[in-house]
Amino acid sequence: MADYTKRTLIAVIGDDNTVTGMLLAGTGQVNDNGDKNFFVVDTKTTDAQIESVFEEFTEKRDDIAIVLISQYIADRIRGRVEACTKAFPAILEIPSKEHPYDPEKDTILKRVRKIMGE
């Protein structure tokens, strides 16, 4: 049985307003190695950079329990988000100030509908 007791952090991938809000709420952390649990995406950020950070948060770090990702950013790496099926870290898609939430795109809701036979 895996030990999930180290998973205590919430990671955030989003635009500057989303990340700033989450940091002000107390989610930000920089560990002894200088690794951050947040990543700001702007117009210059490439899909490869987003994928790299997403992989870091979901595959390489064992201290992250939840990854909050703005849905419009998750759309840019949709294949990677849908391929992440482990229980931890949980991937939650959230709205952003300029991009409303669309439940039809949410990976978790798609899985629930599939399980429920809808």
C-alpha positions in Angstrom: 0.0 0.0 0.0 1.4 3.4 -1.0 2.2 6.0 1.6 0.3 9.1 0.9 1.0 10.9 4.2 3.6 13.1 2.6 1.1 14.5 0.2 0.1 17.7 1.9 0.4 20.4 -0.8 -1.9 21.9 -3.3 -0.2 22.8 -6.6 -1.6 25.5 -8.9 -1.2 26.0 -12.7 -3.0 29.1 -13.9 -2.9 32.7 -15.1 -1.3 35.3 -12.9 -4.7 36.3 -11.2 -5.5 32.7 -10.4 -2.0 31.9 -9.0 -1.8 35.1 -7.1 -5.2 34.5 -5.5 -4.2 31.0 -4.4 -0.9 32.2 -3.1 -2.7 34.9 -1.0 -4.9 32.1 0.3 -1.8 30.4 1.6 -1.1 27.6 -0.8 2.3 28.7 -2.0 5.4 26.9 -0.9 9.1 26.7 -2.1 11.0 23.7 -0.7 14.7 23.5 0.2 15.6 22.7 -3.4 13.8 25.8 -4.7 10.9 23.8 -6.2 7.7 25.8 -6.3 4.2 24.3 -6.1 2.8 26.9 -8.5 3.3 27.9 -12.1 2.1 31.1 -13.9 1.0 30.7 -17.5 1.1 33.7 -19.8 0.9 34.4 -23.5 4.5 33.4 -24.0 4.2 30.1 -22.2 4.5 27.1 -24.5 2.4 23.9 -24.3 5.7 22.0 -23.7 6.4 24.2 -20.7 3.0 23.5 -19.3 3.4 19.8 -19.9 6.7 19.8 -18.2 5.3 21.5 -15.1 2.2 19.2 -15.1 4.5 16.1 -15.3 6.6 17.5 -12.4 3.6 18.0 -10.2 1.9 14.7 -11.1 4.8 12.3 -11.7 7.9 13.4 -9.9 6.8 15.1 -6.7 5.4 13.0 -3.8 4.3 16.0 -1.7 1.5 17.2 -3.9 -2.1 15.9 -3.1 -4.1 18.2 -5.4 -3.3 20.0 -8.7 -5.5 22.9 -9.5 -5.3 23.8 -13.1 -7.3 26.5 -15.0 -9.5 24.7 -17.4 -8.4 26.7 -20.4 -4.8 25.7 -19.7 -5.8 22.1 -19.2 -7.4 22.3 -22.7 -3.9 23.1 -24.1 -2.6 19.8 -22.6 -5.8 17.8 -22.6 -4.2 14.5 -23.6 -1.8 14.7 -20.6 -4.6 15.6 -18.2 -6.8 12.8 -19.4 -3.9 10.3 -19.2 -3.4 11.1 -15.5 -5.7 8.5 -13.8 -4.0 8.0 -10.5 -5.9 8.8 -7.3 -3.0 11.1 -6.2 -2.5 13.8 -7.0 -6.1 14.7 -7.8 -6.4 16.9 -10.8 -9.1 19.6 -10.5 -10.0 21.9 -13.3 -11.1 25.4 -12.2 -12.4 28.5 -14.0 -10.4 31.6 -14.4 -11.4 35.2 -14.5 -11.5 35.4 -18.2 -12.4 31.8 -19.1 -15.6 30.4 -17.6 -15.8 26.8 -16.5 -17.3 24.3 -19.0 -18.4 21.0 -17.4 -18.5 19.3 -20.8 -14.7 19.6 -20.9 -13.9 18.5 -17.3 -12.0 15.2 -17.3 -13.3 14.1 -13.9 -16.9 14.7 -14.8 -16.4 12.7 -18.0 -15.1 9.8 -15.9 -18.0 10.0 -13.5 -20.5 10.0 -16.4 -18.8 7.0 -17.9 -19.0 5.1 -14.6 -22.6 6.1 -14.1 -23.4 4.9 -17.6 -24.6 8.2 -18.9 
